[in-house]
Amino acid sequence: MTQITLIILTLSTALWAPIALADPGNSCHFHGKKPAPEAIVSGCALQRKDTLVKTGKLDAAWTAIKPTTIETIDGKKGKEWKVSFKDPNAKDKAKETLYMFFTLPGNFIAANFTGQ
């Protein structure tokens, strides 16, 4: 192949190649089975919490709350991450601690106030 043919092939391939764009709202979506580092899970939990606040599912008071504990637990389908946030100023003591659950690779499973 000549250089001109190679350049044309490269340009035509680049023009027709599909572009993959990451969804900024879904930046914590992982494939595979490799366990995510604790720092990644913490960041994903903060993103998820912020989304819950923005959508009105959590009170705005949760905005400044950081994770208090991050641990791996035995979940229904194997090991999971459990992230806890504690709001010491919560009026409803039954909703003082928010729990979030993630798969070991870091995908969100659920959030609740029961820890179950």
Biotite code that builds the C-alpha atoms (Angstrom):
import biotite.structure as struc

atoms = struc.array([
    struc.Atom([0.000, 0.000, 0.000], chain_id="A", res_id=1, res_name="MET", atom_name="CA", element="C"),
    struc.Atom([1.112, 3.479, -0.705], chain_id="A", res_id=2, res_name="THR", atom_name="CA", element="C"),
    struc.Atom([1.099, 6.201, 1.883], chain_id="A", res_id=3, res_name="GLN", atom_name="CA", element="C"),
    struc.Atom([-1.792, 7.980, 0.159], chain_id="A", res_id=4, res_name="ILE", atom_name="CA", element="C"),
    struc.Atom([-3.921, 4.813, 0.169], chain_id="A", res_id=5, res_name="THR", atom_name="CA", element="C"),
    struc.Atom([-3.174, 4.270, 3.844], chain_id="A", res_id=6, res_name="LEU", atom_name="CA", element="C"),
    struc.Atom([-4.122, 7.862, 4.687], chain_id="A", res_id=7, res_name="ILE", atom_name="CA", element="C"),
    struc.Atom([-7.398, 7.553, 2.756], chain_id="A", res_id=8, res_name="ILE", atom_name="CA", element="C"),
    struc.Atom([-8.233, 4.272, 4.483], chain_id="A", res_id=9, res_name="LEU", atom_name="CA", element="C"),
    struc.Atom([-7.457, 5.787, 7.869], chain_id="A", res_id=10, res_name="THR", atom_name="CA", element="C"),
    struc.Atom([-9.617, 8.846, 7.165], chain_id="A", res_id=11, res_name="LEU", atom_name="CA", element="C"),
    struc.Atom([-12.533, 6.851, 5.800], chain_id="A", res_id=12, res_name="SER", atom_name="CA", element="C"),
    struc.Atom([-12.408, 4.463, 8.760], chain_id="A", res_id=13, res_name="THR", atom_name="CA", element="C"),
    struc.Atom([-12.296, 7.369, 11.193], chain_id="A", res_id=14, res_name="ALA", atom_name="CA", element="C"),
    struc.Atom([-15.258, 9.034, 9.483], chain_id="A", res_id=15, res_name="LEU", atom_name="CA", element="C"),
    struc.Atom([-17.421, 5.915, 9.676], chain_id="A", res_id=16, res_name="TRP", atom_name="CA", element="C"),
    struc.Atom([-16.352, 4.560, 13.036], chain_id="A", res_id=17, res_name="ALA", atom_name="CA", element="C"),
    struc.Atom([-19.061, 4.872, 15.709], chain_id="A", res_id=18, res_name="PRO", atom_name="CA", element="C"),
    struc.Atom([-18.263, 7.201, 18.555], chain_id="A", res_id=19, res_name="ILE", atom_name="CA", element="C"),
    struc.Atom([-18.634, 5.857, 22.081], chain_id="A", res_id=20, res_name="ALA", atom_name="CA", element="C"),
    struc.Atom([-19.667, 8.482, 24.583], chain_id="A", res_id=21, res_name="LEU", atom_name="CA", element="C"),
    struc.Atom([-19.735, 7.946, 28.315], chain_id="A", res_id=22, res_name="ALA", atom_name="CA", element="C"),
    struc.Atom([-22.892, 9.015, 30.100], chain_id="A", res_id=23, res_name="ASP", atom_name="CA", element="C"),
    struc.Atom([-21.778, 11.397, 32.865], chain_id="A", res_id=24, res_name="PRO", atom_name="CA", element="C"),
    struc.Atom([-24.691, 10.284, 35.037], chain_id="A", res_id=25, res_name="GLY", atom_name="CA", element="C"),
    struc.Atom([-23.553, 6.703, 34.749], chain_id="A", res_id=26, res_name="ASN", atom_name="CA", element="C"),
    struc.Atom([-19.820, 7.061, 35.374], chain_id="A", res_id=27, res_name="SER", atom_name="CA", element="C"),
    struc.Atom([-19.998, 4.433, 38.112], chain_id="A", res_id=28, res_name="CYS", atom_name="CA", element="C"),
    struc.Atom([-20.972, 1.525, 35.899], chain_id="A", res_id=29, res_name="HIS", atom_name="CA", element="C"),
    struc.Atom([-18.400, -1.255, 35.760], chain_id="A", res_id=30, res_name="PHE", atom_name="CA", element="C"),
    struc.Atom([-18.024, -4.540, 33.899], chain_id="A", res_id=31, res_name="HIS", atom_name="CA", element="C"),
    struc.Atom([-16.115, -7.610, 34.960], chain_id="A", res_id=32, res_name="GLY", atom_name="CA", element="C"),
    struc.Atom([-15.562, -9.155, 38.342], chain_id="A", res_id=33, res_name="LYS", atom_name="CA", element="C"),
    struc.Atom([-12.484, -7.305, 39.562], chain_id="A", res_id=34, res_name="LYS", atom_name="CA", element="C"),
    struc.Atom([-13.207, -5.736, 42.980], chain_id="A", res_id=35, res_name="PRO", atom_name="CA", element="C"),
    struc.Atom([-13.280, -1.944, 42.932], chain_id="A", res_id=36, res_name="ALA", atom_name="CA", element="C"),
    struc.Atom([-10.901, -0.089, 45.252], chain_id="A", res_id=37, res_name="PRO", atom_name="CA", element="C"),
    struc.Atom([-12.503, 1.463, 48.335], chain_id="A", res_id=38, res_name="GLU", atom_name="CA", element="C"),
    struc.Atom([-11.806, 4.976, 47.012], chain_id="A", res_id=39, res_name="ALA", atom_name="CA", element="C"),
    struc.Atom([-13.805, 4.273, 43.838], chain_id="A", res_id=40, res_name="ILE", atom_name="CA", element="C"),
    struc.Atom([-16.751, 2.904, 45.826], chain_id="A", res_id=41, res_name="VAL", atom_name="CA", element="C"),
    struc.Atom([-16.645, 5.949, 48.107], chain_id="A", res_id=42, res_name="SER", atom_name="CA", element="C"),
    struc.Atom([-16.736, 8.286, 45.106], chain_id="A", res_id=43, res_name="GLY", atom_name="CA", element="C"),
    struc.Atom([-19.611, 6.358, 43.527], chain_id="A", res_id=44, res_name="CYS", atom_name="CA", element="C"),
    struc.Atom([-21.544, 6.458, 46.809], chain_id="A", res_id=45, res_name="ALA", atom_name="CA", element="C"),
    struc.Atom([-21.112, 10.235, 46.969], chain_id="A", res_id=46, res_name="LEU", atom_name="CA", element="C"),
    struc.Atom([-22.328, 10.576, 43.373], chain_id="A", res_id=47, res_name="GLN", atom_name="CA", element="C"),
    struc.Atom([-25.357, 8.380, 44.077], chain_id="A", res_id=48, res_name="ARG", atom_name="CA", element="C"),
    struc.Atom([-26.162, 10.333, 47.271], chain_id="A", res_id=49, res_name="LYS", atom_name="CA", element="C"),
    struc.Atom([-25.967, 13.621, 45.381], chain_id="A", res_id=50, res_name="ASP", atom_name="CA", element="C"),
    struc.Atom([-28.331, 12.244, 42.734], chain_id="A", res_id=51, res_name="THR", atom_name="CA", element="C"),
    struc.Atom([-30.799, 11.191, 45.435], chain_id="A", res_id=52, res_name="LEU", atom_name="CA", element="C"),
    struc.Atom([-30.662, 14.718, 46.879], chain_id="A", res_id=53, res_name="VAL", atom_name="CA", element="C"),
    struc.Atom([-31.118, 16.351, 43.444], chain_id="A", res_id=54, res_name="LYS", atom_name="CA", element="C"),
    struc.Atom([-34.125, 14.150, 42.656], chain_id="A", res_id=55, res_name="THR", atom_name="CA", element="C"),
    struc.Atom([-35.735, 14.922, 46.032], chain_id="A", res_id=56, res_name="GLY", atom_name="CA", element="C"),
    struc.Atom([-35.472, 11.388, 47.404], chain_id="A", res_id=57, res_name="LYS", atom_name="CA", element="C"),
    struc.Atom([-33.137, 12.624, 50.133], chain_id="A", res_id=58, res_name="LEU", atom_name="CA", element="C"),
    struc.Atom([-33.345, 15.868, 52.071], chain_id="A", res_id=59, res_name="ASP", atom_name="CA", element="C"),
    struc.Atom([-30.835, 18.568, 51.093], chain_id="A", res_id=60, res_name="ALA", atom_name="CA", element="C"),
    struc.Atom([-29.255, 18.227, 54.554], chain_id="A", res_id=61, res_name="ALA", atom_name="CA", element="C"),
    struc.Atom([-27.537, 15.055, 53.238], chain_id="A", res_id=62, res_name="TRP", atom_name="CA", element="C"),
    struc.Atom([-25.494, 17.085, 50.723], chain_id="A", res_id=63, res_name="THR", atom_name="CA", element="C"),
    struc.Atom([-22.561, 17.714, 53.074], chain_id="A", res_id=64, res_name="ALA", atom_name="CA", element="C"),
    struc.Atom([-22.552, 14.244, 54.691], chain_id="A", res_id=65, res_name="ILE", atom_name="CA", element="C"),
    struc.Atom([-19.548, 12.050, 53.851], chain_id="A", res_id=66, res_name="LYS", atom_name="CA", element="C"),
    struc.Atom([-19.312, 8.266, 54.180], chain_id="A", res_id=67, res_name="PRO", atom_name="CA", element="C"),
    struc.Atom([-18.651, 7.121, 57.744], chain_id="A", res_id=68, res_name="THR", atom_name="CA", element="C"),
    struc.Atom([-17.893, 3.473, 56.986], chain_id="A", res_id=69, res_name="THR", atom_name="CA", element="C"),
    struc.Atom([-17.103, 1.464, 53.875], chain_id="A", res_id=70, res_name="ILE", atom_name="CA", element="C"),
    struc.Atom([-16.914, -2.295, 54.262], chain_id="A", res_id=71, res_name="GLU", atom_name="CA", element="C"),
    struc.Atom([-17.391, -5.525, 52.377], chain_id="A", res_id=72, res_name="THR", atom_name="CA", element="C"),
    struc.Atom([-20.208, -7.759, 53.557], chain_id="A", res_id=73, res_name="ILE", atom_name="CA", element="C"),
    struc.Atom([-21.780, -11.071, 52.576], chain_id="A", res_id=74, res_name="ASP", atom_name="CA", element="C"),
    struc.Atom([-24.770, -10.092, 50.446], chain_id="A", res_id=75, res_name="GLY", atom_name="CA", element="C"),
    struc.Atom([-27.526, -12.183, 48.906], chain_id="A", res_id=76, res_name="LYS", atom_name="CA", element="C"),
    struc.Atom([-25.431, -12.888, 45.804], chain_id="A", res_id=77, res_name="LYS", atom_name="CA", element="C"),
    struc.Atom([-21.967, -12.892, 47.338], chain_id="A", res_id=78, res_name="GLY", atom_name="CA", element="C"),
    struc.Atom([-19.612, -10.181, 48.556], chain_id="A", res_id=79, res_name="LYS", atom_name="CA", element="C"),
    struc.Atom([-20.861, -6.581, 48.357], chain_id="A", res_id=80, res_name="GLU", atom_name="CA", element="C"),
    struc.Atom([-19.743, -3.156, 49.416], chain_id="A", res_id=81, res_name="TRP", atom_name="CA", element="C"),
    struc.Atom([-21.791, -1.482, 52.167], chain_id="A", res_id=82, res_name="LYS", atom_name="CA", element="C"),
    struc.Atom([-21.318, 2.279, 52.527], chain_id="A", res_id=83, res_name="VAL", atom_name="CA", element="C"),
    struc.Atom([-22.838, 4.107, 55.512], chain_id="A", res_id=84, res_name="SER", atom_name="CA", element="C"),
    struc.Atom([-23.550, 7.824, 55.864], chain_id="A", res_id=85, res_name="PHE", atom_name="CA", element="C"),
    struc.Atom([-24.589, 9.205, 59.258], chain_id="A", res_id=86, res_name="LYS", atom_name="CA", element="C"),
    struc.Atom([-26.492, 12.436, 59.824], chain_id="A", res_id=87, res_name="ASP", atom_name="CA", element="C"),
    struc.Atom([-26.228, 13.171, 63.563], chain_id="A", res_id=88, res_name="PRO", atom_name="CA", element="C"),
    struc.Atom([-28.711, 16.048, 63.145], chain_id="A", res_id=89, res_name="ASN", atom_name="CA", element="C"),
    struc.Atom([-31.476, 13.902, 61.639], chain_id="A", res_id=90, res_name="ALA", atom_name="CA", element="C"),
    struc.Atom([-34.848, 14.674, 63.210], chain_id="A", res_id=91, res_name="LYS", atom_name="CA", element="C"),
    struc.Atom([-36.097, 11.137, 62.545], chain_id="A", res_id=92, res_name="ASP", atom_name="CA", element="C"),
    struc.Atom([-33.620, 8.823, 64.313], chain_id="A", res_id=93, res_name="LYS", atom_name="CA", element="C"),
    struc.Atom([-34.842, 5.913, 62.168], chain_id="A", res_id=94, res_name="ALA", atom_name="CA", element="C"),
    struc.Atom([-33.387, 7.831, 59.210], chain_id="A", res_id=95, res_name="LYS", atom_name="CA", element="C"),
    struc.Atom([-30.140, 8.883, 60.869], chain_id="A", res_id=96, res_name="GLU", atom_name="CA", element="C"),
    struc.Atom([-28.010, 6.415, 58.889], chain_id="A", res_id=97, res_name="THR", atom_name="CA", element="C"),
    struc.Atom([-28.207, 5.953, 55.133], chain_id="A", res_id=98, res_name="LEU", atom_name="CA", element="C"),
    struc.Atom([-26.858, 2.689, 53.747], chain_id="A", res_id=99, res_name="TYR", atom_name="CA", element="C"),
    struc.Atom([-25.802, 2.082, 50.158], chain_id="A", res_id=100, res_name="MET", atom_name="CA", element="C"),
    struc.Atom([-24.938, -1.243, 48.636], chain_id="A", res_id=101, res_name="PHE", atom_name="CA", element="C"),
    struc.Atom([-22.681, -1.859, 45.643], chain_id="A", res_id=102, res_name="PHE", atom_name="CA", element="C"),
    struc.Atom([-21.497, -4.977, 43.864], chain_id="A", res_id=103, res_name="THR", atom_name="CA", element="C"),
    struc.Atom([-17.870, -5.853, 44.491], chain_id="A", res_id=104, res_name="LEU", atom_name="CA", element="C"),
    struc.Atom([-16.879, -4.321, 41.104], chain_id="A", res_id=105, res_name="PRO", atom_name="CA", element="C"),
    struc.Atom([-18.660, -1.095, 42.176], chain_id="A", res_id=106, res_name="GLY", atom_name="CA", element="C"),
    struc.Atom([-22.144, -1.083, 40.608], chain_id="A", res_id=107, res_name="ASN", atom_name="CA", element="C"),
    struc.Atom([-24.974, 0.389, 42.682], chain_id="A", res_id=108, res_name="PHE", atom_name="CA", element="C"),
    struc.Atom([-27.491, -2.097, 44.076], chain_id="A", res_id=109, res_name="ILE", atom_name="CA", element="C"),
    struc.Atom([-29.700, -0.220, 46.552], chain_id="A", res_id=110, res_name="ALA", atom_name="CA", element="C"),
    struc.Atom([-29.952, 2.461, 49.218], chain_id="A", res_id=111, res_name="ALA", atom_name="CA", element="C"),
    struc.Atom([-32.039, 2.409, 52.394], chain_id="A", res_id=112, res_name="ASN", atom_name="CA", element="C"),
    struc.Atom([-32.197, 3.386, 56.056], chain_id="A", res_id=113, res_name="PHE", atom_name="CA", element="C"),
    struc.Atom([-32.412, -0.179, 57.403], chain_id="A", res_id=114, res_name="THR", atom_name="CA", element="C"),
    struc.Atom([-29.000, -1.527, 56.419], chain_id="A", res_id=115, res_name="GLY", atom_name="CA", element="C"),
    struc.Atom([-30.598, -4.713, 55.072], chain_id="A", res_id=116, res_name="GLN", atom_name="CA", element="C"),
])
